[in-house]
Structures are given as structure tokens and as C-alpha cells.
Amino acid sequence: MKISRNWLQTYVNLAGLSAEEIARAITFLGFEVEGIRETGAPALAQVFVGQVLTRDKHPNADKLSVCLVDLGPAGGVKTIVCGAQNYQVGDRVPVALPGAVLPGNFEIKPSKIRGQSSDGMMCSAQELGLSEGATGLLILTDRPEVGLPVNDALPPGDTVFDLEITPNRPDCLGHLGVARELAAWFKKELTYPAVHYVPEHADPAPRPDLLRTLRVDAPADCPLYTATVLTGVKVGPSPDWLRQRLTAVGLRPINNVVDVGNYIMLEYNQPVHAFDARRLGGQTIIVRPATEGEKITTLDKVERTLPAGTLVIADANRPVVIAGIMGGLDSGVSADTTDLVLEVANFRRQSVRATSKRLGLASDSSYRYERGVDPHSLEEAMHGCIDLLLATAGGKVAGPTLKVGGDVPWQREITVTPAFINERLGFTLPADEMQAALERLELETVRTDPTPDRGPAWTFAIPSWRDDLDRPIDLVEEVLRLHGSDRIPAAPVVAPALLADDAPIVGFNRRATDALVGQGFSECITYTLRPEKETAAWIPPAAESKFQNPNSKITAAFALANPFLEDQSHLRTSLVPGLLTALQLNQARGTAAARLFETGRIFVERDSQLWECAAVAFVICETESDRAWLKRPAADLFTAKRLTESLATAAGIDLGRQPLAPAGATAPGWQAGHAAAAGELQHRGWTAQFGLVDLALLQSLGVAGRVHAGVFAILPEMLGAAQARHRYTDFSLLPAALRDLALVVDAATPAGDVQKILAKHARAAVGSAFALESVSVFDVYAGKGLPEGKKSLAFSLIFRAPDRTLTDDEVNAVFTKIQTAISADGTITVRA
Amino acid sequence: MPGANDESPRTRKRFPAPGIHRLPMQDQLSALLAKAAAELPALASRPEFEAAKARYVGPHGELTALMKQMGTLPKEQKPVAGKLINEAKTQLQVHLDAALLRLAAAELAARLGPAVDATLPSPDATPGTRHPLTLVRDELASILRKAGFIIADGPEVETEYYCFDALNTPADHPARDAQDTFYLPADARFGNVAKKSPDEKYLLRTHTSSVQIRTMLKGPPPIRIIAPGRVYRRDTVDATHSANFHQIEGLYVDKGVTVRDLKALLDYIFASLLGKDTKVRFRPHYFGYTEPSFEVDLSARHLPKVNKEWVEICGCGMVDPLVFEGVGYDADVWSGYAFGIGLERLAMMLYGIDDIRYFYQNDLRFLRQFS
């Protein structure tokens, strides 16, 4: 919202205040000043109006002229050399005399130009700082007096403030509203615009051929509609002052009728629409919902088909305005318009907003209606508008102003005590300062009731344009605004302990991050919103059938209703794809190998629903081209396994005790045979995957090398079940007995399964005599000496007793029992 | 070499004094020691050493053999011979020890390999790093923890109630536009994000204020929480805008919480973060869920790339009574404040980063700058 200082000056005397002081006031009144622009000429000393008396070609230069210029009382006749071409003898122009300093610190001195002395300079608009890029002398066409200081001959400068008006203060979308705020801030009088028109001035007889009646079919959306007929107007350019004001705030002057409408809008925050009265069909204006298929060509020359129900202003035949938004092209005011219908109305904000959104059409008018226009200032705006039209376009008012609605009078009162305000502020302001501040904002004290201990209870009448003031707390803000929110006194932080804990997810993320940072991983942050293609690559096919509509894409559950970018259309279902993107970016920029991780939310399908999970994932990328003077062993599935175990530990889950399933076929994105998965959301509330990322997928993403990854995801509500405190278990200080056992099994049998079976038999064999302390694989072998399709797994078994050193005999007896038991069903044989 | 039997027993008996008459054994011992002194330093391995040692002092060794001769000597010669043998034995042991020491040292040296050039770089993974947004978040959280704020959490997929309605943002408010907010389709279903009413839509939260509502609905005041987290706006991506970004929002609800308390807290936060010379000022502003509301400006000229006197850094205000009513708190009893800080904006200011997109590109040359 652009606000002109000159315009404000009409209502409040800001003389003597610098632009910075005014900007600061506006800022602390609550409106951010996004820009300050000075227009017009700066103060120019030693620059006067001169008249060109003679113009002769310079004897030594083709393009220069030597002129005699009359400066009258300011300096008499001067000889000036000039290079401009756009002037004639007799023209009056600005002349800078020696001693003048023009914008850009350009000092004028007597000089000699190609042998010809010159006592000053005739100036262009640009040289005076008036406009950019203007060439040629500024010809003062209204012929100001010779010798007049040029500032007196030029239009006055202005300062234009660009304000951000918050949505609660639509009243400040007009100059009058901003002026009211400034008057309150600077403790100055606010002068309301003088309105001369009174309905009695109207010609009582309406013109029989023009508008006679109004009809509002949608009173809820149009609570007040008024229209005035003006006849005999003359459409033409607006006077300079009006053109200057509109230009200053960024509006292009059109003609006096349109300009006056805009002026009133920017003064009162009340949109105005003018019709050419003779282009309205019939003699009734109807405010109604549009019917299906109705069309209107709006002022922007676009033909629009209106959705049924769109609120329109219609004549007998057709919609002529989309209510509150934009008028029709063919009923508007043109150069030959002589009779006007002036519409000043109030529309329901929600209705204007919905229509504007639906049509994708916004205007200065719709902007204001959406935020709120004060219906109780409407009549004044109409009268002010008539005043201005009569003054600038002539004519007369034909008949009374027609009006429908507006029956609800405004009345709102708020009662507040100084004690309440001080309590909310946390510091004490004098009661009279508070009351005075509120009254400066035109909140009238209608009643003062004494209270026993809380000071006077004031009841304020709230002005109709302050719909935002509704409760005592709202007045606390008003008092503080006018006191100055930069004057809140300092204080110590008072924070009585509440003895509460962080959300459990905080600890999970911190532990996971510590674990991975400690292993050389760099934390990444990638986008939650991902492209559909990528999402599809990571959703298990099982998800497809579970969704209600089997025909919908498997990605449908993850899709946003209104994505903004095509490649940010779906919720992420894994953190790995984002990390792969980061790998790809780093590789493209010359960093091939990397260890990256991320903690964040992912969305996992289960049971026909999405579940928001807390997740952490890492990638380890190693490429052929990695060069190092000393090669380290490459990372493998077991690197990823150990790291994933540590992530599960961060959530209090012992992954080592969980059954593993191969990932790949059921978990796309992973390389079949080189990745594994554990857990699931359904019963356990968590999932984990680790291993090699699908090589073909990597290739398609342009990621070089092998990438091992791991993901751990858990429902946030699963975190934070209080962990039981660990209890110490006694351990034996006596020596252990060790036995090694090699077992031959089918090559496809998972070692983990064999280990479980062996441990089961070993525990059974030991019984309660002593303890099996551990069973662990220490060798895996296949090849020479073993049948085709078989492998040998060598296990180390450790036995120990709590109370004695085990004898060879008792251990051997148990060991034999184990060997017999494990080879009983023939799938496992003991390797000789 | 003179034999052991060259001298008669009588002579040996008559000239018992040592040093005066040379015993034949003396020469033999000297020869043996000379041989050992020549041979032992040349030994190349422990087995050679063990073999050589056996040749001298083993059961069939030369010294052992000489010692065995002792028994055959006349009685009067025995003390002298015994002394000679002991001396020789001691000397031989010195040679053996020296040889063993030398071999052990050689063995250790062989295990070590050549000296290593410590100026070569380690080929191991470089130290891990935390993301700058994590660092800033953690720093703020620890500053606020001192003032008693604990971290609360809530879902990123939210419903209209928690994100808007409960925060006094009515249905026709521009913030709720599909133009500004990401919505999920009407039939979207989330297992662990409950809706307040069946016909409200799911969306991606536009602020973490939704966590404040969830926290207040969970229990009575007093409450003092911060809610850091990811939020979403449907916005064009450029140097200062991103489809997702991060906030840290704070909420304090208690009896008698004032505007001055809010200012005191923000003064404390930014003095802790940026130094005592940092100035903080409140400008009145408007948010639907606070009244009064403020925008907070910082004056911190010492920061990199800050070339304005005042930089806008956060929004805050006193919790609007309507919000309290919505969660069932009595607005006449309780008051409170809330504030929200954009983490990206703050991190950009603190580190002098000029493009928000760097946070999400994860270029390692960027990530490694902040540890």
C-alpha cells in the first residue's frame, strides 16, 4: 500500500517531520515500511526560471548553441552555451547559475566551452533530479515568472511510503486511516475531508430514462448497496493535483470519473464503481447470483463465463459488474459518457474472496472487500465522491441516492481497567496516558465506573472502522502501540522449574545422530516432497493391493492434492532416495565417496493408511575411482548391519535379536540377495532395512559406485516407553571351556538359523549342570572337500560353570550329545 | 692348542697358586670364549642362537664338557679350575645375552617394518558433521532449556483443526488457501494423525504452532515448551524461500505472564546467541493467535553480511484468549506468550549463508564447514 505524504498532509499536519521520523512512527504503529521514495525536485539553490532571448550557433561547434537568457531579478541576462536541441527562443527553462549544486553533486561554475564563455546551464528534468532518462531541456510550458526560484515553479515533491498493512487493519488501506494513526502518534489534530454534498442538493426529480430502482436478491452477500445518478457530466482529464496524487501512489490517471473513484477508494478504503448510466439496460440494478453460463467481458478485456452463484450487479439484461471485483467493459465510463450511475456498496468479505479465488481475478477493489470495508463510512464516501465529481466533471445529482440494506447500526463497547492493562503489560503506565492514547484513536470514553481496587473502569465506544477491537486485551495492544513497543522495559527472565522431559523422539534423534556422526557420517537435510517416479521406486508392491482402489497408482496414497512443483509432489516413504540425490550432487561436483545420513519424518503404508514415522537413514558410497594412497577394506552389508543395529539401539530395540528377512523382492530399492529387513509396522511399530542399494536403480539415478545403506523407522508413539533400569547379573570368574564345531548345511541355509538350532541343542544338552555362555560363527567355508551345494559353518561354543572349573569329561559328554542331537534330522551334519 | 694332559698332576699340585701356573683348561676356556665372541654376534635367527647356545652350554656343549673335566682334576687344582670355569661361564653368558638381545631387537624391528611417514593423510573416513540447521536448533534448545523450556513434538502431517482452527485462523483466512498450503486429498488416511472432525482435511503443517495446541490439549498449565521442526509452505523456491523449512516455536502458559516477560525472554535468547551487545526491539504486528502481536528486530551489526541496522528475526505475542478457550483453558486465569523463529533465516544470519537452497543440496563442501 503506497501512501503519499502530501496526501496525508490533507488530514494531519506533518510539517517539520522528516521522512525518517514519519517512517519510524508508521513502523511502531505496526505497519512495516517496505520502501520510501522521494518524488519531485530536490531543493535547488541558485536555479531559476529563465527565458531564452536569442539562440545562435556556436562558432566552433556544430551541435552547440550560444544563447542569451533573461533571468530577470535573479541575475539579468546571461550568456549560456547549450547543447540541447528541443527549445526555441521565447521558451522558459530552468537555469542553474554558478554556485548551484545539482543532484549528483554537480557544481555549476562559470566556464569556457570551445572558446565561448558560459555563465550557467540550462537544465533538463534529469539534471534537476526530476526523472530518469529525460533528454532535452525541461520546457516550463506554464510559463512561470522569469527569475522565480525553480522550486516554486515545479510541482511540489512528495514522499511515498510503501506500507505492509496487516490483515487486521483494513482501515489503513486508505490515507485517512493512516493519517488517523499518525495523528494519534504525533498527538496532532486529524482533519476529516470536508464533505459539502448533502442529499438536499440533489435534483429531486430523477431522470425518467435512467436508473430508478435497486433490487438485492442476495442480501447476505450484499448487506448494503447504494447508487446515485449524476447527469450532465463531462468526462476529461483530472486536475493536476488529483493526477499527481494518484501517480504518486502508483495509479495511472485515466479520466476524471475513474480517477475520482480511485481517489475515494484510496482515501476512505471504500471502492467506488461508475457506470455509464445510458448503457445500463432497463431502470433497475439487480444484485444477484449469476445463473449458469452467464458471461461478462471485464474491464481487462477478458470474456469470463461466471460460475453459477457468482454475485453480480446486473441490469435488465446481463451482469455488468462482478460484485466488488471488476466492472464490465461495455457499461463502463468512456469519453462520451454524460450520465453516470455511481455505485458505493458493501459486499460480504467471504463472498468476494471466494469469487476472486474461483475466477483467479483480483483487483484493488476485491483486495479491500476481502479484508473488510466499513459499511458505516459508506455514506460519507458516497458524498465525498459526489463532491469531487461535481467539482471535476460538472453535472448534477439526479434524484435521491438509492439504497438497499444497511439497516444494522454499529455499536460496540469495551470496558477495561488500567489494572488489567498493567497486568498484561507487566509494567505500569499512568492511567491518564492510557485513556488519552485510546481517545486519540477515536475510542470515545462513554462511561467511567469506579472500582474498589482496579482504578477506573472505562467503557469505550469502538469506532465502526475498528472491527478488530473486540475485547479488553485488544485495548492492551492499542495502549502499547501508542506508548511505543520499543519502550518495553528490560527484565530478568523468570522461569520457575516445571520438571518436564523432552519428547522421546528428541533423545532418539540425538542418539542416532551421535552414533552416525561418530562413524564419520555427515548429516544432510533433504526435501520431504519427492517426485512420483522416485516414490514409486521405493514402495513395496504389496502396498498396491491394500489400497481401496486397486486401479489407482501405487503412489496415490503419497500424493499431495495440490503440489506446487512436479518434482515435489509426493510424501517421502524413505530417507534413502534423498540421500542418493545428495550423493549424485556431490559426485557431479567432484566428491565421489561419501558417508551421509539424515533424520526425519517418512510416511509408510500399512493397513490401507499412511503412518508418519520417525526415521534415520545413512548411505555409504564407494566408487572404483576413489583414490587413496592406502586402500581400506570396502564397506559391505555387515558394515550397514552394524550401523543399523546402532540406530535401532537408539530406539531401545536390539536388532540382533530380531528375525531378518531378505530385502529386495519385497522391498524395492534394495539389491536382492544383498540386503535384509527386520521388523514391521503392523505389530512391532518399527522397521529396519540395510544392505546394498539396487545397482540398477543407482545406475538410473546416475550414482556411481556401490552404495550400502540402512534405514530405521519407528512410529513416534512407540518411542519413550520407559526403559527398565539394567540390573547387574553375576558372572563367573572361573575358566571357560571352549569347543569348536563345524557343521555342513545346504548353501542356502541362513547361518542365523543354524546358529539358533545349535544354541537350542547346546542349551538342552547342558541342562542345568552348567552354562552355555555363547555360540558364535567364526568361519564360513564352501568348496573343495565339501559336496556341491553345501557349506560349512564353524561355530565356537563357550561353556562355563559359576562355581567350579569344568572338567574335560563333563564338557566332552555334553559336546557329544550336542553333535548327536544336531545331526539327528539329517539336514545338518557334523563336519569330520 | 695345548692339551689338558700336558702337565703332570704333581706339577699342578706343587704350583697351586692361580696365575702362576697355567692350567691346560685355561687355554681351552680362552679358546672357547674367543670362538663364542666371534660366532654369537653373527647369528641371524633365534633357532641359530638356540643351536649355538646348545653347542656351548647344552648338555653336550663345549663348556659343559670342560666343566665335566673338573672331576678328573687333582683336588688342589679344583678351586682354581672352578674359578676359571665360572669366569668363563659368566663371560659366555654376556655374549649369549648380547646375542639374544640383538636378535630380539631385530625380531621387533622386523615386525615393525620401515618407519612410517606421519605426514601422509589418514585414508579413513573424515569426521562426521552435524547439519548447520541442527547445530543452530540445538544451540537454541540449550539456551532455552536454561529458561526451563523442554522440547515438544508433533506430526508434520496435520489437520486443519490443529494448524488453523485452533489457532484462530478462520476457514476463509488467506493462510489456509490451497495457494499457500499443501493439502492431502480428501480421502487420504493417516493411521497416527487423528482428525478432530471427520470432514477436515489433512495438510502439511505451515508452522509448528500445531504442536502448541496438541500440548495444551494434553494437560493443564503451566506449560513451557519449544517445538522445533519442519514446516511447509507452497512457495516458489528461490534464495530465501523453500517448500519446506524449519521453525522453532516457543509457548509459555502460566499465571500472570506479561508482555515484559516475553521481551525479557527474547532479549535473553538473542544476547545468548549473538552476544550482549545485541539489541532487540518489538514492532507491533498481527497474528491471529496472539494479541498483542509483535515482530522482533535484531540489531547485530557484527554479523556477517548484515547491512541493515535492524533485521527482522522472529514473530511473537501474547497467546490470544480465543486460543485458550479452544483448548479449554480459562483465559481469565491463565496468560502466556508464544514466539516463532525461522531456523534457516537465523542460520543464514549467524553463518553468513546467502542462499537457503544450500541447506538442502547437501554439498559436502558446505556441510563440513560448520563442525
Chai-1 contact restraints between the chains, C-beta under 6 A:
chainA,res_idxA,chainB,res_idxB,connection_type,confidence,min_distance_angstrom,max_distance_angstrom,comment,restraint_id
A,T27,B,R283,contact,1.0,0.0,6.0,A-B,restraint_1
A,G30,B,P284,contact,1.0,0.0,6.0,A-B,restraint_2
A,T166,B,Y286,contact,1.0,0.0,6.0,A-B,restraint_3
A,N168,B,Y286,contact,1.0,0.0,6.0,A-B,restraint_4
A,Q350,B,D172,contact,1.0,0.0,6.0,A-B,restraint_5
A,R353,B,D172,contact,1.0,0.0,6.0,A-B,restraint_6
A,L425,B,V259,contact,1.0,0.0,6.0,A-B,restraint_7
A,G426,B,T258,contact,1.0,0.0,6.0,A-B,restraint_8
A,G426,B,V259,contact,1.0,0.0,6.0,A-B,restraint_9
A,G426,B,R260,contact,1.0,0.0,6.0,A-B,restraint_10
A,G426,B,D261,contact,1.0,0.0,6.0,A-B,restraint_11
A,F427,B,R260,contact,1.0,0.0,6.0,A-B,restraint_12
A,I473,B,E291,contact,1.0,0.0,6.0,A-B,restraint_13
A,E477,B,P292,contact,1.0,0.0,6.0,A-B,restraint_14
A,L480,B,P292,contact,1.0,0.0,6.0,A-B,restraint_15
A,R481,B,P284,contact,1.0,0.0,6.0,A-B,restraint_16
A,S485,B,F282,contact,1.0,0.0,6.0,A-B,restraint_17
A,S485,B,P284,contact,1.0,0.0,6.0,A-B,restraint_18
A,D486,B,R281,contact,1.0,0.0,6.0,A-B,restraint_19
A,I488,B,R260,contact,1.0,0.0,6.0,A-B,restraint_20
A,I488,B,K263,contact,1.0,0.0,6.0,A-B,restraint_21
A,A491,B,R260,contact,1.0,0.0,6.0,A-B,restraint_22
A,A491,B,A264,contact,1.0,0.0,6.0,A-B,restraint_23
A,V493,B,A147,contact,1.0,0.0,6.0,A-B,restraint_24
A,V493,B,A264,contact,1.0,0.0,6.0,A-B,restraint_25
A,V493,B,L265,contact,1.0,0.0,6.0,A-B,restraint_26
A,V493,B,Y268,contact,1.0,0.0,6.0,A-B,restraint_27
A,A495,B,A147,contact,1.0,0.0,6.0,A-B,restraint_28
A,A495,B,G148,contact,1.0,0.0,6.0,A-B,restraint_29
A,A497,B,G148,contact,1.0,0.0,6.0,A-B,restraint_30
A,L498,B,G148,contact,1.0,0.0,6.0,A-B,restraint_31
A,L498,B,P222,contact,1.0,0.0,6.0,A-B,restraint_32
A,L498,B,R224,contact,1.0,0.0,6.0,A-B,restraint_33
A,A500,B,I150,contact,1.0,0.0,6.0,A-B,restraint_34
A,D502,B,I150,contact,1.0,0.0,6.0,A-B,restraint_35
A,D502,B,I151,contact,1.0,0.0,6.0,A-B,restraint_36
A,A503,B,I151,contact,1.0,0.0,6.0,A-B,restraint_37
A,A503,B,A152,contact,1.0,0.0,6.0,A-B,restraint_38
A,A503,B,D153,contact,1.0,0.0,6.0,A-B,restraint_39
A,I505,B,D153,contact,1.0,0.0,6.0,A-B,restraint_40
A,V506,B,I151,contact,1.0,0.0,6.0,A-B,restraint_41
A,V517,B,G128,contact,1.0,0.0,6.0,A-B,restraint_42
A,G520,B,A125,contact,1.0,0.0,6.0,A-B,restraint_43
A,G520,B,G128,contact,1.0,0.0,6.0,A-B,restraint_44
A,F521,B,G128,contact,1.0,0.0,6.0,A-B,restraint_45
A,S522,B,G128,contact,1.0,0.0,6.0,A-B,restraint_46
A,S522,B,T129,contact,1.0,0.0,6.0,A-B,restraint_47
A,S522,B,L367,contact,1.0,0.0,6.0,A-B,restraint_48
A,E523,B,R130,contact,1.0,0.0,6.0,A-B,restraint_49
A,E523,B,H131,contact,1.0,0.0,6.0,A-B,restraint_50
A,E523,B,T134,contact,1.0,0.0,6.0,A-B,restraint_51
A,C524,B,N362,contact,1.0,0.0,6.0,A-B,restraint_52
A,I525,B,H131,contact,1.0,0.0,6.0,A-B,restraint_53
A,I525,B,L133,contact,1.0,0.0,6.0,A-B,restraint_54
A,I525,B,F359,contact,1.0,0.0,6.0,A-B,restraint_55
A,I525,B,Y360,contact,1.0,0.0,6.0,A-B,restraint_56
A,Y527,B,Y360,contact,1.0,0.0,6.0,A-B,restraint_57
A,T528,B,N244,contact,1.0,0.0,6.0,A-B,restraint_58
A,L529,B,A243,contact,1.0,0.0,6.0,A-B,restraint_59
A,L560,B,F182,contact,1.0,0.0,6.0,A-B,restraint_60
A,A561,B,Y183,contact,1.0,0.0,6.0,A-B,restraint_61
A,A561,B,L184,contact,1.0,0.0,6.0,A-B,restraint_62
A,A561,B,P185,contact,1.0,0.0,6.0,A-B,restraint_63
A,N562,B,A178,contact,1.0,0.0,6.0,A-B,restraint_64
A,N562,B,Y183,contact,1.0,0.0,6.0,A-B,restraint_65
A,F564,B,R234,contact,1.0,0.0,6.0,A-B,restraint_66
A,Q568,B,A243,contact,1.0,0.0,6.0,A-B,restraint_67
A,A582,B,N362,contact,1.0,0.0,6.0,A-B,restraint_68
A,L585,B,Q361,contact,1.0,0.0,6.0,A-B,restraint_69
A,N586,B,L364,contact,1.0,0.0,6.0,A-B,restraint_70
A,T591,B,L364,contact,1.0,0.0,6.0,A-B,restraint_71
A,R595,B,A125,contact,1.0,0.0,6.0,A-B,restraint_72
A,R601,B,E156,contact,1.0,0.0,6.0,A-B,restraint_73
A,Q609,B,R189,contact,1.0,0.0,6.0,A-B,restraint_74
A,Q609,B,G191,contact,1.0,0.0,6.0,A-B,restraint_75
A,L610,B,F190,contact,1.0,0.0,6.0,A-B,restraint_76
A,W611,B,G191,contact,1.0,0.0,6.0,A-B,restraint_77
A,W611,B,N192,contact,1.0,0.0,6.0,A-B,restraint_78
A,E612,B,P155,contact,1.0,0.0,6.0,A-B,restraint_79
A,E612,B,V157,contact,1.0,0.0,6.0,A-B,restraint_80
A,E612,B,N192,contact,1.0,0.0,6.0,A-B,restraint_81
A,A628,B,P123,contact,1.0,0.0,6.0,A-B,restraint_82
A,L630,B,P123,contact,1.0,0.0,6.0,A-B,restraint_83
A,R632,B,P123,contact,1.0,0.0,6.0,A-B,restraint_84
A,L715,B,N192,contact,1.0,0.0,6.0,A-B,restraint_85
